[in-house]
Amino acid sequence: MTEPQGGENPSFIKLAMRNMVRKGRQSLFHFGLTALGLTGFLVLIAWLGRPQVPGG
């Protein structure tokens, strides 16, 4: 197998890293929103699926 040359066909991870460095603050803001949304969704699912204890 041959490695791709310097400028040819960079991997998606390298492109994502380069984009994140270039748009640092916006990327962190979007990452924070995604983390907050996922956490909220998981808490909501846990709350809706909580067990019902009789007499409690």
C-alpha positions, 0 to 999 in steps of 0.5 A, a space after each residue: 500500500 502506498 501512503 497518499 502524497 502531502 496534498 492529495 486526498 487528506 483523511 476526513 479526520 485531518 480535514 475536521 481537525 484543520 477546520 476545528 482549529 480554523 473555527 475554534 470558538 464556533 466549533 467549541 460552541 457547537 460541541 457544547 450545544 451538542 453535549 448539552 442537548 445529548 445530556 438533556 435527551 438522556 436525562 429526559 429518557 431516564 425520567 420518562 422511563 423511571 420505575 413506578 414504586 408502589 406506595 411511594 
